[in-house]
Amino acid sequence: MQNSKAKMDEFKSKFLDILHKQTNRQMKIPAMGFSDYFIQTVTTDTSPSHQTDTIDMADTTSSETNAQKSDQEILEGIEQCYYSPDSNPQLYELKKVLNDGIDNELIEVTIAQLRTQQKVLTKQVLQNILEQRNACSSEFAAINDTQKKLEESLWTCQKARSYLNFARTNLTTTSLEILASYRKREVLKEVLDTLVAIKKLRTTDVEVQKLLADHNYSAAIALLLQCKSSAEAYMQFNCVQSLSKKLQETMLLMEFQLDTVLNEMVLGFDGRKYAKLQEAYKLANKSLMAMDQLHINYISAIHSSVNAVLRGYSDPGQDDQAKPLYEQLCEQLSVDKLLPCLISLCKTFWTILASYYQVVMWHNNYKLYGLEEEDSPDIYIQQKLKKGQSRVWNDILTKVCLFLQAAKLKALKYDQFIQVLSVVQRLKKVGLEFCGEQSEKLIETMQQQSEEFFRRYHICCVEEICLFLDNESWTQVDSFAHILQLPEFRSVRHTLRRHKSPTVALLVSSNNSPISNNNCDELVSVHSQDGGSSIYGSYGYFLRFSEKSSPFDGGLDAAMLEEDILSGIVDEASCYFSEESDDEQKSLQSKEFDDTNNQLLVNNTALNVLRIIGRYLQMCKLLHCISPKIVACMLELIDFYAYAVHEIFGKDAPVATDNMYSQPLEQRLRSVEVNVLPQTKLWPLNFSSLANNELANPDTLYGLSQRIVAVEAGRSMLQQFHILQNYLNHLLPLAERPTLASYLQYNDYMVDLAKPVYTCVTSRVIDLTAILAQMGKVKWDVNHVIHQHSSYSDVLNRNIQSFAMCLEEIAKEVPVPSKHVWNSMAHVATHLLVEGFSNVKKCSAGGRALMQLDFANFMSFLELISNQKYPQHRSYVDVFIKTYYFAPEQFEQWIEQQRLGTHEYSVKQLNNLIQCIFSDKRTRQRMLQLLDVGTPNGVTTSTTPSSTPQKNNHGSVTGSNLSSVI
């Protein structure tokens, strides 16, 4: 009591000290109003006089501004940073007023506003103190009153104790009478307890049934055990002996009912009910036996449920008495029921797995015995559950693998098979989360099924391309600028943005510039939903779903199509992005393609090839293990398109074009002949109508527009395929990536293919026969220098001019790749000149000067009209003319170079050149022998070639006599 009083005095003294300190400050209490008139000075202003005038003016301005504001509004106008203990108000106000430079007026207004806020806040604080002063005084009065009451209570207790001591010493009742009464009461109580116990034993059965109906199994077990223990104490009574036998029978029936309820947990786990079951088994000392029985129930449920599901999808007319095996039921399923049946199986398996998972989690969270010893039943249960996870999953895996092997998966359509892959992928990830197993058996089974399906599907796709080729009009498809416009690539829109290709070809520009590197990121939508829309989510399947819902509900959405079925581990690269609505898709596409006004030149066949590649890419994402084969088939599709273009547009040249094929191009064309054509039944196609009409019509430049569309569509297709390079490298194993890189490094693929295609046109534009005939009539052994070029040069220039005019007309229909077309023209013309020069029998110095004059006249006209330079073709003719000036030793070295490496000129041309230059027989024979050494298979060249070109039945120069023109 004294301590309490001391503490109270100490508290009063501290509070009075606080009040004295507040009084001693130079501060005046504001009047109880809400206008600035009643606010008194809080602190003494110690600022200099020149600052006082400025601040007074700011105060006056602020007072006028805030005249209409109440104190509450001013308080609410104070910014939140002044209430935060971690903020720096000084730095905040300095940044605010100095953000846009030094503004004296703003500084003054801010100072006035802060002072007004300070005054109002100070007034409010003081007002709150005054309001609470009366409450403080009343509280002190209550404390004093309490102190007085405590003192009175202390006096009362002391007085009561004195009275108790008096009673203890003076009371003298007879204790013997009390003890006798107590003994009688205890005897009667014992008799009554015996009767109550016997009565309870008789009513135990009814109470047990009530508890079982309420699923209170632990209470029922406890009651039975308690009654059994109680009965042992009263076995001397005959009625109790008969009741004991009845209790034993009730115990057996209850254990059977517990096993029934435990079996229900397999397909419908209930945490509360399971907890009561485990408590009951614990009381019955049968927890370990219950765990063994639970695993047997799970295994039995797997085998019985799959048969029930399959029978639900089997033929209704099947004999009900027959009980076919599981494999037979799988084989009897029709193709249209495979996917729904697989989903139903997976849902059933999910129900079992989810129940088992919840059992495991329950035992992880709750310990039945709470003991940490090595022989604790909880440790045995944990080990049993861990081993049981693998066993349950392996049984499910066996059923699924048998289903996939027995079912006719290769007969499914593409979309159905992709959905099967997606369902199996979900199941594989469920297994990975359930027991940490990679499900290699499932991966191997799906790999076999996928290879069989893809082998058949690839042949179908090649035949589909054949159908497009057969009906192709070879015209440009409008409004195509990027591969992501195709619906087949919608699911990889965001993925491709993350895997940007380092070498992405430029879109075909208006001036048809060569393909160069460009970043495809500009064409990829920046709309990404990485933050939270991953297919794996923030939690696993077992936390997001329950027995009533499963990862296989809701059909087969785009999320399933983003997953990799055959990857060994979870691949976060293939993520799920929620599909946008139609309006969002349009807005995304407008953002992607508005900045790139260049449209790609493609035709229907090339567009279909890209769409097939998009479908292959989806399978490649889902089937990592066979991704090398899928990527190889993608390359086969591109090569097959190139081969078809070559077969249609590259074989009708009037001259031989064998030396125009580069080695990589020949290898790819030959690969198509060996690997692709034998698999399709639709090849060869009939293109006679196109060849006899458009390709043979000189008015359309022999179908040049169709040839341009065919070749440029291939270039656009290959350019778009470059965008997929980095992502394909991500999908491919490390050992297979060099193959793709090697394929894409051949940047001149379509350029090399264009050479024989455009040559079929340029070799017809020039009248090769007439020009060679005119060159044969020119007198080359003149004794003087001629200053006028030959007439054949004018004919050649007129052919070039006519060709340029036709190109202008064609450019109105399709973009003309001027560089490649004119390069083909330069190639034909320069080889024509070399062929004509090589046919000369006698040539003097004046004749050689005339050759240079004619060639210079032609090249200047060609470069002027085409607006291009041709250093390679110019050098080709210049070197041939300059060989007339070589000394025998220098000429011999040049022949050696031609024989060993370059092969720029044909053997016939070199043979004629030697015959013309060297009049000395020995030197000429030595040169011819040197030339014969380099001839393949030892074939000797004719020393008297025909200088007059011959024509075949179609009126074109035969390849045997003009093989050196190209």
Secondary structure, DSSP 8 states (H G I E B T S, - for coil): -HHHHHHHHHHHHHHHHHHHHHHHSS-----S-SSGGG----S---S-HHHHHHHHHHHHHHHHHTTT--HHHHHHHS-GGGG-TT--HHHHHHHHHHTTS--HHHHHHHHHHHHHHHHHHHHHHHHHHHHHHHHHHHHHHHHHHHHHHHHHHHHHHHHHHHHHHHHHHH----HHHHHHHHHHHHHHHHHHHHHHHHHHHHTHHHHHHHHHHTT-HHHHHHHHHHHHHHHHHTTTSHHHHHHHHHHHHHHHHHHHHHHHHHHHTTTS--HHHHHHHHHHHHHTT-HHHHHHHHHHHHHHHHHHHHHHHHHHHS-TTS-SS----HHHHHHT--GGGHHHHHHHHHHHHHHHHHHHHHHHHHHHH--SS---STT-HHHHHHHHHHHHHHHHHHHHHHHHHHHHHHS-GGGS-HHHHHHHHHHHHHHHHHHHHHH----HHHHHHHHHHHHHHHHHHHHHHHHHHHHHHHT------SS---GGGSGGGGGGHHHHHHS--SSEE----TT-----EE-GGGGS-----TTT--TT-SS-HHHH--SSS-TT-SS--TTGGGS-SS-SS--TTS-------HHHHHHHHHHHHSS--------HHHHHHHHHHHHHHHHHHH-GGGHHHHHHHHHHHHHHHHHHHHHHHSS--SS--GGG--HHHHHHHHHIIIIIGGG-SS-S---HHHHHTGGG-GGGTTTHHHHHHHHHHHHHHHHHHHTTHHHHHHHS-GGGHHHHHHHHH-TTHHHHHHHHHHHHHHHHHS-HHHHHHHHHHS----SS---S--HHHHHHHHHHHHHHHHHHHHHTTS---HHHHHHHHHHHHHHHHHHHHHT-S---HHHHHHHHHHHHHHHHHHHHHHT---HHHHHHHHHHHHGGG--HHHHHHHHHHIIIII--S-HHHHHHHHHHH--SHHHHHHHHHHHHHTSGGG----SS---S--B-TTSSB-HHHHTTT-
